[in-house]
Amino acid sequence: MRSDFSAQINMDVSFEDFDPDAIEMLKKKWIEKSKNNDLVTLGGREVLEKLLLITKDGITNACILLVGKSEAIAKLIPCSEIFLEWRFESGKPEHDLRDIFRGPYILVQDRIWNFVNSRNTRVPFKQGFFEQDIWAYDEDSVREAALNAFAHREYQNRIDPIYVRISPEKISVKSAGGFLPGVNAENALDIEGQWRNRRLMEVLGMIGLVERAGIGLDRIYKATISQGKGLPDFEGTTNEFVVLNIPAKIKDLNFVYYLQKIQAETQIKIDIKDFIDLEYIREHGKTLNKERPAVFLEKGIIEKTGKGRGVKYILTKNFYEFIDNRSEYTRKKWLSKEQQKQVLLNYLGQHGKGRMKDFKNLFEDKISNTQIFILLNELRKDEIVHFEGKRRSPKGFWKRVDKSR
């Protein structure tokens, strides 16, 4: 059975080691969350006792982490510090700017956001009559990610700080301790009640910083997808560290508006996991949820291409018409240029010869005459096919090269 570091009693701390401003902020947030104005009359120590941060046995580590003075934290839980690093390029080994925060988290959280926000950039976006500003670094996502690292990290026998690394491409938050048993990058959104520091999580829930059942990872996913930035990922995570990467650059907002349009027209409810699955389909042609494709197919949101193990899913032609990119639909529908060439070769192998009108019917008018000609011309250069007859003659036709001669 895992021990809860945050609930353990620390015998080397006293009430004088706590920051009065931090205790007052803790009390304020508890009142706001509980809507219990009777808490206003409580003194600082009473607040900590009511929240079980101080028990009859003594002062918990959770209490030190939340409201301890910087000096006390440095002495008692020195790994509870946050390195904030700015890089002009995400791949650079050295940071361009660094700040280090160590103090009561209830106060430090605002300093983290201020550091990040001072490097924020705004992208105005317009779709029809709709206009909005999208920021590279979303405040709720930054706060959730930092809180995630603070609440779920490993404190016992660790010297590593939390790293919040910022670049124009992404925010990367790294914390000590790998995923808990049974948790991984694929199911992190679904797992509930897997807490490394239960007492700390319970208090954070009581004061409204986290939901009782989780830590807001789903809100981070929802924000990045709804802002057209794609999916967060856990690249860099090991058995010793968890790394959460949040994209900062807009990739495609049209996808979001299209899903909103679909919801309005079909009355299908698309929740956050559906958003994630459809985004994955759009990027990779595969589904993360084996049950949902049937619903998406029925509602005309996706199409299926290929057979057997080669089955892939793509968004429907309506989406690519919506974003005015029909050629991308054709590319995905026919998977690749090489496969399109193979379709032509199969036809010529079966029928001996073919003309442009035959090929147009073959491809069901999904690709243009020009695109078909490019395919044929590349096959001709590779000496696989040749054209018999005068150029552009309606009586001319394409044949496979007979290599037996």
C-alpha positions in Angstrom: 0.0 0.0 0.0 1.4 3.4 -1.0 1.9 5.9 1.8 0.5 9.5 1.5 3.5 11.8 1.9 1.1 14.8 2.1 -0.7 13.4 5.1 2.5 12.6 7.0 3.2 14.6 10.1 6.3 16.8 10.0 7.8 17.2 13.5 10.2 19.9 12.5 7.7 22.6 11.7 5.7 25.1 13.8 2.8 27.5 13.2 5.4 30.3 12.9 6.7 28.7 9.7 3.5 29.6 7.9 2.9 32.6 5.7 -0.1 34.7 7.0 -1.0 35.9 3.5 -1.1 32.3 2.3 -3.4 31.3 5.1 -5.7 34.2 4.3 -5.8 33.3 0.6 -6.5 29.6 1.5 -9.4 30.8 3.7 -10.8 33.1 1.0 -10.8 30.4 -1.6 -12.5 28.0 0.9 -15.3 30.5 1.6 -15.7 31.1 -2.2 -16.0 27.4 -2.9 -18.2 26.4 0.1 -20.3 29.6 0.1 -20.2 29.3 3.9 -19.8 32.8 5.3 -19.5 31.4 8.8 -15.9 30.5 8.0 -15.1 34.3 8.0 -14.8 34.2 11.8 -12.2 31.5 11.9 -8.7 32.3 12.8 -5.7 31.0 10.8 -4.9 28.0 12.9 -8.6 27.1 13.0 -8.8 27.1 9.2 -5.9 24.7 8.9 -7.4 22.4 11.5 -10.8 22.4 9.9 -9.1 21.5 6.6 -7.2 18.7 8.4 -3.9 20.3 7.4 -3.2 20.3 11.1 -4.4 17.3 13.1 -4.2 16.2 16.7 -1.0 14.5 15.8 0.6 17.6 14.3 1.2 19.5 11.1 1.1 17.7 7.8 3.4 18.0 4.8 0.4 19.2 2.8 0.1 22.2 5.1 3.8 23.1 4.5 3.4 22.8 0.7 0.3 25.0 0.6 1.0 27.8 3.2 4.6 27.3 4.4 7.0 30.2 4.2 9.8 30.0 1.6 12.4 29.4 4.3 10.5 26.6 5.9 9.9 24.9 2.5 13.6 25.2 1.6 14.5 23.5 4.9 11.7 20.9 5.1 10.7 20.0 1.5 13.4 21.6 -0.6 12.3 19.8 -3.8 9.0 21.9 -3.7 10.3 24.5 -6.1 9.4 25.5 -9.6 11.9 26.3 -12.4 10.3 28.5 -15.1 12.3 28.6 -18.3 11.8 30.5 -21.5 13.3 29.4 -24.8 13.0 31.2 -28.2 13.2 27.7 -29.7 11.8 24.6 -27.9 14.7 22.3 -28.9 17.5 24.5 -27.5 19.4 22.8 -24.7 19.9 26.1 -22.8 17.2 28.4 -21.7 17.1 32.1 -22.6 15.6 33.1 -19.3 14.9 31.4 -16.0 13.1 32.2 -12.8 12.9 30.0 -9.7 9.9 30.1 -7.4 9.8 28.4 -4.0 7.0 29.3 -1.6 3.5 28.5 -0.5 1.8 27.2 -3.6 -1.5 29.0 -2.8 0.5 32.2 -3.6 3.1 30.9 -6.1 0.4 29.8 -8.6 -0.2 33.4 -9.6 3.5 34.1 -10.0 3.7 31.1 -12.4 0.9 32.5 -14.6 2.4 36.0 -14.6 5.7 34.7 -15.8 4.1 32.8 -18.6 1.6 35.5 -19.5 4.4 38.1 -19.8 5.5 36.1 -22.9 2.1 35.5 -24.3 1.1 36.4 -27.9 -2.3 37.0 -29.3 -3.7 35.7 -32.6 -6.9 37.4 -33.9 -9.1 34.9 -35.7 -12.1 35.6 -37.9 -14.6 33.1 -39.4 -17.4 34.8 -41.2 -18.9 37.3 -38.8 -17.3 35.6 -35.8 -14.2 37.1 -34.4 -12.1 36.1 -31.4 -8.6 36.4 -29.9 -6.7 33.2 -29.3 -3.7 33.4 -27.0 -0.6 31.1 -27.3 -0.8 30.2 -23.6 -4.3 29.7 -22.3 -4.5 30.7 -18.6 -6.7 27.9 -17.4 -4.5 25.3 -19.1 -1.3 26.7 -17.6 -2.8 26.8 -14.2 -4.2 23.3 -14.5 -0.9 21.9 -15.8 1.2 23.5 -13.0 -1.4 22.4 -10.4 -1.3 18.9 -11.8 2.4 18.7 -11.4 2.3 20.2 -7.9 -0.5 17.9 -6.6 0.6 14.6 -8.3 4.4 14.8 -8.1 6.6 12.5 -6.0 8.0 14.4 -3.0 9.5 11.5 -1.0 13.2 11.2 -1.4 13.3 13.4 -4.5 15.5 16.4 -5.2 14.0 17.4 -8.6 12.0 20.6 -9.0 9.0 21.0 -11.2 10.0 22.4 -14.6 7.7 24.7 -16.6 9.4 25.2 -20.0 7.9 27.7 -22.4 8.6 28.3 -26.1 6.6 29.7 -29.0 5.7 26.1 -29.9 4.5 24.7 -26.6 4.5 24.7 -22.8 6.1 21.6 -21.3 5.6 20.8 -17.6 7.8 18.1 -16.1 7.3 16.7 -12.6 9.1 14.0 -10.6 7.5 10.6 -10.3 6.2 8.6 -13.3 2.5 7.6 -13.8 1.0 5.7 -11.0 0.4 1.9 -11.5 -2.5 1.4 -14.0 -2.2 4.9 -15.4 -0.6 5.8 -18.8 -0.7 8.4 -21.5 -3.6 6.6 -23.2 -6.0 6.4 -20.2 -4.9 9.4 -18.1 -8.2 11.1 -19.0 -10.3 8.2 -17.7 -8.6 7.2 -14.4 -10.2 8.6 -11.3 -9.1 8.4 -7.7 -5.4 7.6 -8.5 -3.8 10.1 -6.2 -0.2 10.1 -5.0 -0.9 12.8 -2.4 -4.4 12.2 -1.2 -4.6 14.7 1.7 -3.3 17.5 -0.6 -5.8 16.6 -3.3 -8.7 16.6 -0.8 -7.8 20.1 0.4 -7.3 21.4 -3.1 -10.8 20.1 -3.9 -12.3 21.7 -0.8 -10.9 25.1 -1.8 -12.0 24.8 -5.4 -8.7 24.4 -7.2 -9.4 20.9 -8.4 -12.5 18.9 -9.1 -13.1 16.1 -6.6 -12.8 13.4 -9.3 -9.8 14.7 -11.1 -7.3 17.5 -11.8 -8.7 19.1 -14.9 -6.6 17.3 -17.6 -9.8 17.1 -19.7 -10.1 20.8 -19.6 -6.6 21.2 -21.0 -7.5 18.9 -23.9 -10.7 20.7 -24.5 -9.0 24.1 -24.6 -6.2 23.1 -27.0 -8.7 21.3 -29.4 -11.3 24.1 -29.3 -8.5 26.6 -30.0 -7.4 24.6 -33.1 -4.0 23.7 -31.6 -4.4 20.0 -31.8 -3.8 17.5 -28.9 -1.5 17.7 -25.9 0.9 14.8 -25.4 3.1 13.1 -22.9 6.2 12.8 -25.0 9.3 12.6 -22.8 7.5 10.8 -19.9 9.5 8.0 -18.3 9.2 5.8 -15.1 10.8 8.7 -13.2 9.0 11.7 -14.6 5.7 12.8 -16.2 6.0 15.4 -19.0 2.8 17.1 -20.2 3.3 19.1 -23.5 0.6 21.7 -24.4 0.7 23.0 -28.0 0.8 26.8 -28.3 0.4 27.3 -32.1 -2.9 27.3 -33.9 -3.1 24.5 -36.5 -6.7 24.5 -37.7 -9.7 26.3 -36.1 -11.9 25.4 -39.1 -12.1 21.8 -37.7 -13.6 23.1 -34.5 -16.2 25.3 -36.3 -17.1 22.3 -38.5 -17.8 20.1 -35.5 -20.0 22.9 -34.0 -21.9 23.0 -37.3 -22.3 19.2 -37.2 -23.6 19.3 -33.7 -26.2 21.9 -34.6 -27.3 20.0 -37.8 -27.4 16.4 -36.5 -28.2 17.0 -32.8 -25.3 14.6 -32.0 -23.6 15.4 -28.7 -19.9 15.6 -29.2 -18.1 15.5 -25.8 -14.4 16.0 -25.1 -13.5 12.4 -25.8 -15.2 12.6 -29.1 -13.3 15.8 -29.9 -10.1 14.0 -29.1 -11.0 10.9 -31.2 -12.1 13.0 -34.2 -8.9 15.0 -34.0 -6.9 11.8 -33.9 -8.8 10.5 -36.9 -8.1 13.8 -38.8 -4.4 13.5 -38.0 -3.7 9.8 -38.2 -6.7 8.1 -39.9 -7.2 5.9 -36.9 -9.6 5.9 -33.9 -8.9 5.8 -30.2 -12.4 4.5 -29.3 -13.5 1.4 -31.2 -17.2 2.0 -30.4 -17.6 5.6 -31.6 -16.8 5.2 -35.4 -20.1 3.5 -36.0 -21.9 6.5 -34.6 -19.7 8.9 -36.6 -20.3 6.9 -39.8 -24.0 6.9 -39.2 -24.1 10.6 -38.7 -22.0 11.3 -41.8 -19.1 12.8 -39.8 -16.5 10.4 -41.1 -16.0 7.9 -44.0 -14.2 4.6 -44.1 -11.6 3.7 -46.7 -9.7 0.6 -47.4 -10.3 -3.0 -46.3 -9.2 -5.4 -43.6 -6.1 -4.2 -41.8 -5.8 -1.4 -44.3 -9.0 0.3 -43.1 -8.7 4.0 -42.3 -11.1 6.7 -41.3 -11.3 10.2 -42.8 -13.5 13.2 -42.3 -16.3 13.4 -44.9 -16.1 15.4 -48.1 -18.4 18.0 -46.4 -15.6 19.0 -44.0 -13.1 19.6 -46.8 -15.7 21.6 -48.7 -16.4 23.5 -45.5 -12.7 24.5 -45.3 -12.5 24.9 -49.1 -9.8 22.2 -49.5 -11.3 19.5 -51.8 -7.9 18.3 -52.9 -7.0 17.3 -49.4 -10.1 15.2 -49.3 -9.1 13.5 -52.5 -5.6 12.9 -51.1 -7.0 11.2 -48.0 -9.7 9.4 -49.8 -7.3 7.8 -52.1 -4.7 7.5 -49.4 -1.6 8.2 -51.5 -0.3 9.0 -54.9 1.3 5.5 -55.2 -2.0 3.8 -54.5 -3.7 6.0 -57.1 -1.1 4.8 -59.6 -1.8 1.2 -58.6 -5.5 1.7 -59.3 -4.6 2.9 -62.8 -2.3 0.0 -63.4 -4.8 -2.5 -62.1 -7.4 -1.1 -64.6 -4.9 -1.3 -67.5 -4.0 -4.8 -66.5 -7.6 -5.9 -66.5 -8.8 -4.0 -69.6 -5.7 -3.7 -71.7 -6.1 0.0 -72.5 -7.8 3.1 -71.2 -8.7 6.6 -72.1 -9.2 9.7 -69.9 -12.9 9.3 -69.7 -12.4 5.7 -68.4 -10.1 6.9 -65.7 -12.5 9.7 -64.7 -15.2 7.1 -64.2 -12.7 4.8 -62.4 -12.0 7.6 -59.8 -15.7 8.6 -59.7 -14.7 12.2 -60.6 -13.0 12.6 -57.3 -9.8 13.7 -58.9 -9.4 16.1 -61.9 -8.1 15.4 -65.4 -4.9 17.2 -64.5 -4.3 15.0 -61.5 -4.9 11.9 -63.5 -2.6 13.1 -66.3 0.2 13.8 -63.7 -0.2 10.2 -62.4 0.0 8.8 -65.9 2.9 11.0 -66.9 4.9 9.8 -63.9 4.2 6.2 -64.8 5.3 6.9 -68.4 8.6 8.4 -67.2 9.1 5.3 -65.2 8.5 3.3 -68.4 5.5 1.5 -66.9 2.9 2.8 -69.3 2.9 4.6 -72.7 0.4 6.5 -74.8 -0.5 5.2 -78.3 -1.8 7.6 -80.8 -1.3 11.3 -81.5 -1.1 13.7 -78.5 -4.6 14.7 -77.3 -6.2 12.5 -80.0 -9.6 11.2 -78.9 -8.7 7.9 -80.4 -5.5 7.6 -78.5 -5.2 5.4 -75.4 -2.9 4.4 -72.6 -1.4 0.9 -72.3 1.0 -0.8 -69.9 4.5 -1.3 -71.4 5.1 -4.9 -72.5 8.4 -5.8 -71.0 8.4 -9.3 -72.4 9.7 -8.1 -75.7 
